[in-house]
Amino acid sequence: MEFNQLYTGCKFREAFLKCLENPKLSDWGLVIDNFSFTKWRQFHDTWLQSNLRPYGSDPVDHISKILLSNKYRKSSSVKIIDKNFCSVLKNKIFNVVNKNDPVTLVLPGFPFKSGNIAKCHRRTPDIAEIASLCRLWEITQLVQFIYPPGMNIIILSDGIMLSKVFNIYPYFSELYQRKISEWISILGFKSQITIFDLHSLLQKQFPKFENEFACELNVIKRSASSKDLEQLHRSVRLNYNTLHFAQKIVSSYLTNSNFIGSSRVTMRELQQINITTKEKVLEYKAFWTTIERLKIVESLFPNSIRGTPHAFKRDYKLSLYLVNDTTIVLPWMGVGFVKLMGTERQGVITVRYEYEVPIDRAIPIFCMGEESPFGYIAVG
């Protein structure tokens, strides 16, 4: 296959391909010198300008309808909670607009690439994060279209704080966070999107946080039921660092003459991961419970709207689709995948777990000098 054969008449896909600098296509992948953030920003701005429109009759109505629309928000399945949340959100927006201040959305997330090597091999951001940052920028521009003070989005990267929970080297979180910050700047989003390291903020603003966290952890250990922690445990277990696990399995496979010996080691290692993550999930819950109890986000960013990348059920947070309204996998949980969809063969960037990428119908994209894919592009 020649590189030109990847062009399909889809404007989105063609715009993406034009951002790949000096592409070289081979049987095993597409190697590029770099990704042109400048060209992608130009394409995104052109698309965005054609989609700017009023969502409401006045600034409060306009902003509320954007944030509460099914396109950007994951709604709660609990109707009474959903109704109350909408009322709380509108009041917050009204108070900010009444002062003619920018609306501030605080979004914890963007910690590090998942440590589960089945979900992604890469340790740094890829095209999934590019799509997500553009999505956040899109929201700020829609708000500013009617309300000139606009919206600021604060990303609170919680990776360093949670690296012990998921058995991730803190360096990988620092590297990931630094890359996200660089990309925000390169894309020209810095005026309205900022990323902060939650660990540094806590050290400076809340020196007693560690003591409070230790107390909260003791309380949770005594009182938390296994049912309350079941879903959270699944999340921690599925994103726990599996590199050492994989090494032990392969080592056992190489040194055992029969598969049964290896399978026994596999079961033993899986059981150990299950036990370890059950202990770690208590730390995860204690961490966020302490954040909520001390009202740290509210203290650092008064009058802000609290966002979350997760689907909420019984708390008052704005749950956002971070890539598009058909993508559930979070950008740091998988790899970016450029695919064609619909009868008109429209293009879109979605996020998939790497083990789910159809290798026979997708081409990996490698940036020169890197050992893991920068993303995948569908073929056929």
N, C-alpha and C positions, 0 to 999 in steps of 0.2 A: 504494500500500500504506500502511495505517495502522500506527503503532507497535504497537498491541495485537495485530496480526496476526502479530507475531514470536513471541508466546507459543504454544507448541506442546504444552503439557502435560508437558514435560520439566522436572523440578525444578531440575536443574543450570542449564539455559538460563534459566529464569525467575529463579533467584537472581542470575545474571549480569546480566540485563536490569534488575533492581531496583537494581543498583549504578550504573547510568548516570543521573547527575543531570540533570534537566530535558532529556530527549532530544527532539530535533526531527528527524523523518524526512522526507527529500525524495527526489527521483528519483536524486540523485547521492551520497547518503550519509546517515549518521546523525551529527548534531552534538550533543555533550553539554557541559554546563558543567564537569563533572569526573567522576572515577570514585570511588565511595565505598569506600575501603579498609576502613572500619569494618564496613560491611555484609557485604563479602566475607569478612572475618575471622570474623564471626559465623556465616555460612553454612558456612565451612570447618571451624570448630570443632565445629559440630553434626554435620557429616558425619564428622569425625575421631573424635568420642566414640563414635559407633556402630560404628566399625571398629577400636577399640583391643582388642587381645587378646594373650595370651601366645604367643610364638613358640617358646619353649623351656622346659625344666624348671627352669633356674637362670639367673642374670643373664648368665653367659658364653655359655651355649647360646642364650639369648633374643636377645642382641645379635648374635651370629654369624649366626644364622638370618635375622635381618632384613637385615643387610648383604649376605649371600650369596644371598638369595632372588632368583629371576628377575624379580620385580616391580621391584626397585630396582637390580640389578646386571647389567651386561653381562658375561657370562662369556667366558673365553678359549677360542678354538678349539683351543689347544694343551693337551691334557689333562694332561700332566705338569706344565706350568707352573701350570695351574689348581689342581691338587691341592696343589702346594707352596705356592701363594699362600694357600689356605684354611688351611693349617697355620700359616703365619706370622701371618695375621690373628688366628686364635684365640689364639695365644700372646700377642700384643700386648694383646688384650682381657682375657685372664686376668691379666696383670701390672697393668693399670690397675684392674680390679675388685678385685683382691687388696688394693690400697691404698685402696679406696673413693673413688677420684678420678673426675671426669667423663671420659668417653671423648672424645677430641679428633680430629676429622676435618679435615684440611687439604685444601682444594680450590682449586687454581689455576684461574683462569677469569674470566668476566665482564669481558673487556677493553674492548670497545667494540662498537657495532653494526658488522657487516661493511661494509667499504668498497665491496663489489660492489653497485652500485645495482640490479642485477637481483634480488639476494637481499632487500634491504630499502632503502627510501628514507630511513627514519627514522634519526636519530643518537642518540636517547635511548631508554631502555627502553620496552617496551609490555606488553601483557597476557601475552606469552610469559614475560617475566621475573617477572611476578606469579605465574604458575603455577609457575615454577621455585622461587621462594622459598618458596611454600606447600608444595611437595614436600619441600624440605630441612627445613622445620619439622615436617612430618609424620614424617620419620625420627627427629628428636630426641624427639618426643612418644611414639612407639612404644617407643623405648629407655627413656624415663623411666617408662613405664607399669609396668615390672617393676624397673627399676634407678633409684632416686630421685636419685643424683648426676647422672644423665642424660648427655647428649652436647652438646658444643659444636662448632659447625661454623665453621671459619675459611676465609673466601674470600680468596684472594690474587689481587688484580686485577693482571694482568700487562700491561695495555694501554699504559701509558706506556713501558714497556721495549720493547714490540714495535711501537710506532707507526711507527718508522722502517722496520721490515721491511715493513709493509703500506701504507706511504705515507699514513698517517692523521695528521691534525693532533693533537698531544698534548692539545689543549684538549678534543677530542671524547671522549677517554678520561677526562679529569678530570670532564667533565660527566656522562658515563655512570656513572662510579663514584660521584659525589656523589648522583645520583638513586637508585642502588641502595641506598646507605647511608640515604637519607631514607625509602625505602620499607620497609626493614627496620625502622626505628624506628616508622613510621606503622602498620605491620601488627602491631606489638607483638612482634616476633621478636628484639629486641636482646639479650635475656637469654641466647640460645643461638646466635645467628647474628651474626657480625661480618665486616666486609669491611676488608681492609688493602690499602694501595697497596704493591705489591712494590718499586717503584722507591724509595720513601721508606725502606722497611725496609733495603734494600741499602745505601743511602747512609749510614744511621746505624750499622748493625751490621757492614757489610762494605765499608769504604772502599777496599779493594784489589780489589774485584770487577771494576772496569773493566780493570785490568791483567791479571787472570786471564782475563777474557773475550777480550781481545786475543790472548793467547797461545793460547787454545783455538781461536780462529778461524784462526790461522796453521796450527795442527796439522791442522784439518779441511780447510782448503784444499789441503794437501799430500797428505792420505791418504784423504779420503772418496771413495767410488766413486759414479758417477752412479746406479747401481742402488739404493744405500742411500738416496739423496736423492729418488728418483723420486716416491714417494707424498707426501713432505713438500712437494716442489715443487708438486704438484698442489693441495694445501691452500692454500699461500701464494698461488699464482696465482689461484685461484678466490675468494679473499677480499681480493685487492689492490684498492686504491682505483681504481675505473674512471670516476670523475667526469670527469677530464681527458680520458680516452680517448673518452668519449661526446661531450664538447664538440667535440673535434677531428673526429669523424665527422660530427656534425651540421653543423659549420662547413663541412666539405668538401662535404657534400651540398647546402648552400645556395649555395655558390660555384661548383660544377661543374654544367654543363648536362646531363651524362649520368651515369648511375649507375655506369658503369665507373670513372670517375675517383674517385668516392667509395669504391668497393670496393677500389681499389688502396691508398688511404689506410688503409682498415680493416685490410687485411692487414699493411701496414707497421707500424701501431700495435700490432696483436696480436703481431707478431714482437718488437717492442721490449719489450712487457710480459713476454713469455716470457724474453727475455734478462735483463731487470732482476730478475725474480723468481728466476731461477736463481742470481743473485748473492746475493739477499736470503735465500734459504733456508739458505745457509751461516751467516749471522748468527743465524737462528732456531735452528738446531741447536747452534751454539756457545753461545748463551745458555742453553739448557736443559741442555746437557752440563756447563757450568760450575756451574750450580745443583746438579746431581746430584753432580758430583765433589767440590765443597766441602761437600756435605751441609748445605746452607743451611736447608732445611725442617726437617730433624732438629735442627739447632742452635737454630733459633728456637722450635720447638714439640716439645720432647722427648717421646718415647713416643706421638707422634701417629700416626694412620693416614693414609697418603698417598692422597688421592683423585685422580681424573682424570675429566674429562667425555668423554674419548676412549676408544674401545675399545682395551684393552691387549692385547699379544701376548706379549711376552717380558720384562716387568718386573713388579715386585710392587707394583701400585697397584690401589686399589679403583675400578673403572670404573663410574660411575653413570649411570642414566637420569635426566636432570635435569628432565623434565616429566612423562612417564609411560612405561610400558614399550612403547608403540607409536610413540613419537615419537623419531626419530633425529636430526633437525635440532636443533642447539643453540639456546637462546633468543636468543643474540646473532647468530646466523647468518641469521635470518629474521624473520617477523612472526607474532604470535599470531593463531590462527584458532579461533573457537568453532564447533564442528560437531556434528552429530547423527550417531550411529553405532548400528549393530545394529538388530535387529528391534523392540526396545523403545524405539528412538529416544532413547537415552541421550546426554547431552551431555558434551563433553570439550573442553578447550583443548589444541590441538596447535600445532606450529610448522611453517610452510611458507615456502619461498622465495617472495618476493612475485610473481615472474613466474608461479608455479604456482597462485596463488589464482584460482579460477574466477570471474571478474568477473561473469559472467551469473548466477551462483548464490551471490553473496556481497555483503554490504553493508559498505563501509568505515566505521569509527567514527572520528570526529574529535573531539578535545578542543578546545573553543573557543579560538581564537587560534593553534592549531598547524597547520602546513601539510602534515603527513604523517600517515597513519592510525595510530591507537593500537591498531589491530587490525581484524579482520574477523569478521563473523558470517554463517554459512551461512543461506540461505533456501531454501524449497522442499523 
